[in-house]
Amino acid sequence: MAQTIQQFIDTAVKSKDIVLFMKGTQKFPMCGFSGAVVSILNNLGVEFQDYNVLESEELRQGIKDYANWPTIPQLYIKGEFIGGCDIVREMFSSGELQAFLQEKGIVKAA
């Protein structure tokens, strides 16, 4: 039986500690918002799995439906939806993102 896009997304967000659905790839972001989140994650020195929503209209719409969130990029940590660029940027600026990553055991306390 073929996997639905929702099943694919659910498996994807649970398969890695950090997953980013974005426009483009972490090596070549195709929009400023995706690039900003990649930059934050790179600054934190964490590895993450990226999925380019521009490669599939089904994935692009599917991720919006999955999180009930209308915009891309979308960041997931340990299967939990964190948010888009503005939320990630605010969490990083306040230190909340770093604390969350420590709490989840992804990065060690400095």
TORBANU-908277 format. One record per atom (N, C-alpha, C): residue in three letters; z, x negated, y. Coordinates in Angstrom, 3 decimals, decimal comma. Each point is the difference from the previous one (the first is absolute). Example, Ala and Ser with C-alpha at 12.3 -4.5 7.8 and 13.67 -1.06 7.14 Angstrom:
% TORBANU-908277
REC    aa          z          x          y
REC   Ala      7,800    -13,190     -5,690
REC   Ala      0,000      0,890      1,190
REC   Ala      0,000     -0,900      1,200
REC   Ser     -0,720      0,350      1,050
REC   Ser      0,060     -0,820      1,190
REC   Ser      0,730      0,770      1,090
//
This chain:
% TORBANU-908277
REC    aa          z          x          y
REC   Met      0,000     -0,845     -1,189
REC   Met      0,000      0,845      1,189
REC   Met      0,000     -0,885      1,246
REC   Ala     -0,842      0,323      0,940
REC   Ala     -0,113     -0,794      1,223
REC   Ala      1,244      0,178      0,869
REC   Gln      0,370     -1,092      0,616
REC   Gln      1,168      0,005      0,887
REC   Gln     -0,402      0,620      1,345
REC   Thr      0,844      0,867      0,534
REC   Thr     -0,281      0,562      1,322
REC   Thr      0,360     -1,034      1,064
REC   Ile     -0,484      0,218      1,205
REC   Ile      0,318     -0,924      1,093
REC   Ile      1,501     -0,004      0,280
REC   Gln      0,645      1,150     -0,130
REC   Gln      1,443      0,058      0,223
REC   Gln      0,754     -0,804     -1,054
REC   Gln     -0,459      0,052     -1,244
REC   Gln      0,622     -0,800     -1,061
REC   Gln     -0,219     -1,491      0,259
REC   Phe     -1,216     -0,365      0,447
REC   Phe     -0,301     -1,394      0,315
REC   Phe      0,930     -0,509      1,098
REC   Ile      0,140      0,781      1,062
REC   Ile      0,847     -0,395      1,132
REC   Ile      1,451     -0,116     -0,453
REC   Asp      0,474      0,975     -0,754
REC   Asp      1,387     -0,012     -0,469
REC   Asp      0,274     -1,251     -0,839
REC   Thr     -0,908     -0,333     -0,893
REC   Thr      0,134     -1,213     -0,812
REC   Thr     -0,036     -1,238      0,887
REC   Ala     -0,906     -0,013      0,979
REC   Ala     -0,153     -1,155      0,890
REC   Ala      1,264     -0,265      0,811
REC   Val      0,580      1,034      0,586
REC   Val      1,173     -0,220      0,861
REC   Val      1,230     -0,407     -0,806
REC   Lys     -0,014      0,307     -1,289
REC   Lys      1,144     -0,345     -0,848
REC   Lys     -0,206     -1,308     -0,773
REC   Ser     -1,209     -0,573      0,084
REC   Ser     -0,315     -1,170     -0,820
REC   Ser      0,404     -1,321      0,647
REC   Lys      0,133     -0,026      1,299
REC   Lys      0,362     -1,216      0,737
REC   Lys      1,138      0,319      0,953
REC   Asp      0,750     -1,038      0,395
REC   Asp      1,109      0,212      0,936
REC   Asp     -0,497      0,510      1,352
REC   Ile     -1,111     -0,579      0,484
REC   Ile     -0,526      0,378      1,315
REC   Ile     -1,483      0,316     -0,148
REC   Val     -0,379      1,185      0,453
REC   Val     -1,390      0,445     -0,083
REC   Val     -0,411      0,520      1,369
REC   Leu     -1,186     -0,448      0,449
REC   Leu     -0,530      0,425      1,293
REC   Leu     -1,377      0,603     -0,192
REC   Phe     -0,126      1,274      0,350
REC   Phe     -1,305      0,653      0,053
REC   Phe     -0,493     -0,195      1,424
REC   Met     -1,167     -0,637      0,137
REC   Met     -0,444     -0,430      1,323
REC   Met     -1,517      0,076      0,108
REC   Lys     -0,474     -0,186      1,209
REC   Lys     -1,434     -0,114      0,241
REC   Lys     -0,328     -1,486     -0,048
REC   Gly     -0,787     -0,375     -1,021
REC   Gly     -0,304     -1,402     -0,227
REC   Gly      0,960     -0,577     -1,022
REC   Thr      0,132     -1,327      0,024
REC   Thr      0,872     -0,695     -0,937
REC   Thr      0,966     -0,869      0,783
REC   Gln      1,008     -0,529     -0,683
REC   Gln      0,954     -0,854      0,702
REC   Gln     -0,674     -1,260      0,533
REC   Lys     -1,067     -0,438     -0,640
REC   Lys     -0,734     -1,168      0,499
REC   Lys     -0,958      0,370      1,130
REC   Phe     -0,431      1,262      0,032
REC   Phe     -0,955      0,441      1,019
REC   Phe      0,287      1,453      0,406
REC   Pro      1,059      0,214      0,794
REC   Pro      0,297      1,358      0,478
REC   Pro     -1,155      0,536      0,844
REC   Met     -0,284      1,286     -0,150
REC   Met     -1,123      0,618      0,708
REC   Met      0,443      0,913      1,142
REC   Cys      1,285     -0,007      0,330
REC   Cys      0,461      0,717      1,187
REC   Cys      1,266     -0,681      0,506
REC   Gly      0,269      0,185      1,262
REC   Gly      1,143     -0,657      0,620
REC   Gly      1,335      0,413     -0,578
REC   Phe      0,141      1,257     -0,369
REC   Phe      1,261      0,491     -0,547
REC   Phe      0,263     -0,632     -1,366
REC   Ser     -1,036     -0,037     -0,844
REC   Ser      0,145     -0,653     -1,301
REC   Ser      0,310     -1,480      0,191
REC   Gly     -0,691     -0,638      0,930
REC   Gly      0,227     -1,413      0,286
REC   Gly      1,422     -0,277      0,458
REC   Ala      0,562      0,909      0,785
REC   Ala      1,364     -0,173      0,501
REC   Ala      1,009      0,038     -1,148
REC   Val     -0,181      0,919     -0,942
REC   Val      0,925      0,096     -1,132
REC   Val     -0,149     -1,230     -0,899
REC   Val     -1,233     -0,439     -0,239
REC   Val     -0,226     -1,219     -0,783
REC   Val      0,704     -1,179      0,658
REC   Ser     -0,124     -0,104      1,314
REC   Ser      0,634     -1,091      0,742
REC   Ser      1,520      0,017     -0,172
REC   Ile      0,592      1,178      0,073
REC   Ile      1,459      0,131     -0,179
REC   Ile      0,400     -0,429     -1,407
REC   Leu     -0,715      0,476     -1,004
REC   Leu      0,333     -0,352     -1,378
REC   Leu     -0,184     -1,501     -0,242
REC   Asn     -1,061     -0,564      0,562
REC   Asn     -0,222     -1,442     -0,125
REC   Asn      1,106     -0,774      0,702
REC   Asn      0,429      0,485      1,169
REC   Asn      1,083     -0,636      0,746
REC   Asn      1,283     -0,034     -0,819
REC   Leu      0,212      1,044     -0,792
REC   Leu      1,187      0,088     -0,841
REC   Leu     -0,143     -0,821     -1,292
REC   Gly     -1,216     -0,469     -0,260
REC   Gly     -0,230     -0,836     -1,171
REC   Gly      0,069      0,741     -1,322
REC   Val     -0,321      1,287      0,025
REC   Val      0,048      0,791     -1,234
REC   Val     -1,407      0,188     -0,565
REC   Glu     -0,070      0,059     -1,307
REC   Glu     -1,265      0,307     -0,652
REC   Glu     -0,143      1,509     -0,074
REC   Phe     -1,238      0,458      0,125
REC   Phe     -0,232      1,440     -0,101
REC   Phe     -1,378      0,279     -0,565
REC   Gln     -0,112      1,154     -0,610
REC   Gln     -1,271      0,488     -0,530
REC   Gln     -0,664      0,844      1,078
REC   Asp     -1,268     -0,269      0,253
REC   Asp     -0,731      0,811      0,972
REC   Asp     -1,068      0,833     -0,703
REC   Tyr     -0,255      1,160      0,578
REC   Tyr     -1,077      0,877     -0,457
REC   Tyr     -0,819      0,384      1,217
REC   Asn     -1,291     -0,273     -0,066
REC   Asn     -0,917      0,269      1,108
REC   Asn     -0,517      1,432     -0,103
REC   Val      0,467      0,861      0,893
REC   Val     -0,403      1,407     -0,050
REC   Val     -1,442      0,205      0,447
REC   Leu     -0,599     -1,022      0,621
REC   Leu     -1,392      0,126      0,435
REC   Leu     -0,970     -0,088     -1,175
REC   Glu      0,496     -0,442     -1,148
REC   Glu     -0,858     -0,115     -1,182
REC   Glu     -0,178      1,328     -0,720
REC   Ser      0,845      0,985      0,316
REC   Ser     -0,067      1,271     -0,714
REC   Ser      0,502      1,135      0,888
REC   Glu     -0,861      0,958      0,252
REC   Glu      0,408      1,173      0,780
REC   Glu      1,075      0,776     -0,755
REC   Glu     -0,102      0,000     -1,336
REC   Glu      0,993      0,694     -0,822
REC   Glu      1,379     -0,644      0,194
REC   Leu      0,048     -1,325      0,006
REC   Leu      1,267     -0,700      0,217
REC   Leu      0,491      0,214      1,431
REC   Arg     -0,913     -0,052      0,947
REC   Arg      0,373      0,171      1,412
REC   Arg      0,668      1,346      0,243
REC   Gln     -0,572      1,059     -0,548
REC   Gln      0,599      1,326      0,152
REC   Gln      1,198      0,165     -0,916
REC   Gly     -0,104     -0,579     -1,193
REC   Gly      1,070      0,141     -0,986
REC   Gly      1,325     -0,569      0,469
REC   Ile     -0,033     -1,144      0,682
REC   Ile      1,250     -0,616      0,463
REC   Ile      0,616      0,830      1,125
REC   Lys     -0,833      0,609      0,812
REC   Lys      0,521      0,885      1,063
REC   Lys      0,706      1,206     -0,620
REC   Asp     -0,587      0,542     -1,052
REC   Asp      0,593      1,148     -0,691
REC   Asp      1,266     -0,410     -0,746
REC   Tyr     -0,037     -1,167     -0,633
REC   Tyr      1,123     -0,478     -0,811
REC   Tyr      1,286     -0,063      0,816
REC   Ala     -0,087     -0,592      1,187
REC   Ala      1,191     -0,172      0,843
REC   Ala      0,170      1,128      1,012
REC   Asn     -0,993      0,883      0,057
REC   Asn     -0,018      1,018      1,043
REC   Asn      0,136     -0,678      1,370
REC   Trp     -0,792     -1,061      0,158
REC   Trp      0,014     -0,824      1,209
REC   Trp     -1,441     -0,190      0,422
REC   Pro     -0,368      0,352      1,234
REC   Pro     -1,414      0,073      0,366
REC   Pro     -0,696     -1,319      0,316
REC   Thr      0,752     -1,078      0,138
REC   Thr     -0,629     -1,234      0,459
REC   Thr      0,123     -1,138     -1,010
REC   Ile     -0,832     -0,992      0,216
REC   Ile     -0,025     -1,216     -0,802
REC   Ile      0,111     -1,146      0,989
REC   Pro      0,778     -1,024     -0,271
REC   Pro      0,563     -0,425     -1,276
REC   Pro      1,257      0,773     -0,402
REC   Gln      0,322     -0,123     -1,290
REC   Gln      1,231      0,561     -0,550
REC   Gln      0,665     -1,067     -0,858
REC   Leu      1,277     -0,252      0,288
REC   Leu      0,755     -1,022     -0,714
REC   Leu      0,995      0,646     -0,962
REC   Tyr      0,036     -0,524     -1,223
REC   Tyr      0,945      0,437     -1,034
REC   Tyr      0,800     -1,207     -0,461
REC   Ile      1,308      0,162     -0,107
REC   Ile      0,866     -1,055     -0,516
REC   Ile      0,814      0,592     -1,148
REC   Lys     -0,133     -0,626     -1,161
REC   Lys      0,682      0,469     -1,226
REC   Lys     -0,285      1,486     -0,248
REC   Gly     -1,253      0,403      0,227
REC   Gly     -0,414      1,367     -0,256
REC   Gly      0,347      0,988      1,093
REC   Glu      0,679     -0,462      1,032
REC   Glu      0,444      0,880      1,088
REC   Glu     -0,923     -0,128      1,207
REC   Phe     -0,464      1,139      0,510
REC   Phe     -0,849     -0,008      1,185
REC   Phe      0,827     -0,403      1,213
REC   Ile     -0,448     -1,040      0,695
REC   Ile      0,699     -0,501      1,182
REC   Ile     -0,598      0,590      1,264
REC   Gly     -1,314     -0,041      0,121
REC   Gly     -0,651      0,559      1,176
REC   Gly     -1,259     -0,750      0,342
REC   Gly     -0,482      0,282      1,206
REC   Gly     -1,198     -0,643      0,501
REC   Gly      0,347     -1,139      0,941
REC   Cys     -0,986     -0,414      0,758
REC   Cys      0,133     -1,173      0,859
REC   Cys      1,156      0,103      0,988
REC   Asp      0,100      1,098      0,720
REC   Asp      1,052      0,125      1,025
REC   Asp      1,396     -0,094     -0,609
REC   Ile      0,204      0,672     -1,125
REC   Ile      1,310     -0,017     -0,655
REC   Ile      0,314     -1,398     -0,518
REC   Val     -0,982     -0,637     -0,642
REC   Val      0,211     -1,355     -0,529
REC   Val      0,300     -0,966      1,142
REC   Arg     -0,741      0,145      1,087
REC   Arg      0,210     -0,878      1,166
REC   Arg      1,414      0,189      0,576
REC   Glu      0,435      1,239      0,138
REC   Glu      1,347      0,277      0,522
REC   Glu      1,074     -0,533     -0,940
REC   Met     -0,187      0,215     -1,311
REC   Met      0,980     -0,481     -0,973
REC   Met      0,086     -1,529      0,019
REC   Phe     -1,142     -0,660      0,133
REC   Phe     -0,018     -1,459      0,047
REC   Phe      0,706     -0,505      1,260
REC   Ser     -0,313      0,609      1,134
REC   Ser      0,594     -0,424      1,277
REC   Ser      1,512      0,155      0,006
REC   Ser      0,497      1,056     -0,638
REC   Ser      1,442      0,269     -0,014
REC   Ser      0,740     -0,772     -1,095
REC   Gly     -0,760     -0,609     -0,916
REC   Gly      0,622     -0,683     -1,135
REC   Gly      0,226      0,912     -1,191
REC   Glu     -0,303      1,275      0,162
REC   Glu      0,225      0,978     -1,061
REC   Glu     -0,888     -0,270     -1,224
REC   Leu     -1,233     -0,440      0,235
REC   Leu     -0,918     -0,279     -1,103
REC   Leu      0,510     -1,179     -0,835
REC   Gln      0,448     -1,046      0,679
REC   Gln      0,531     -1,171     -0,693
REC   Gln      1,230      0,388     -0,829
REC   Ala      0,883      0,809      0,579
REC   Ala      1,207      0,454     -0,707
REC   Ala     -0,387      0,849     -1,215
REC   Phe     -0,995      0,852      0,151
REC   Phe     -0,457      0,857     -1,099
REC   Phe     -0,548     -0,849     -1,141
REC   Leu     -0,782     -1,021      0,336
REC   Leu     -0,560     -0,883     -1,018
REC   Leu      1,103     -0,769     -0,737
REC   Gln      1,035     -0,375      0,723
REC   Gln      1,153     -0,672     -0,627
REC   Gln      0,733      0,972     -0,926
REC   Glu      0,211      1,208      0,500
REC   Glu      0,715      1,022     -0,767
REC   Glu     -0,735      0,310     -1,311
REC   Lys     -1,317     -0,046      0,049
REC   Lys     -0,819      0,296     -1,192
REC   Lys     -0,183     -1,221     -0,889
REC   Gly      0,559     -1,140      0,426
REC   Gly     -0,071     -1,213     -0,810
REC   Gly     -1,333     -0,724      0,049
REC   Ile     -0,787      0,295      1,019
REC   Ile     -1,326     -0,625      0,114
REC   Ile      0,102     -1,339      0,731
REC   Val      0,856     -0,074      1,019
REC   Val      0,230     -1,274      0,694
REC   Val      1,503     -0,275     -0,008
REC   Lys      0,319     -1,251      0,059
REC   Lys      1,413     -0,393      0,027
REC   Lys      0,496     -0,061      1,437
REC   Ala      1,268      0,233      0,202
REC   Ala      0,591     -0,085      1,337
REC   Ala     -0,142     -1,417      0,527
REC   Ala     -0,252     -0,104      1,290
REC   Ala     -0,187     -1,322      0,624
REC   Ala      1,333     -0,720      0,106
//
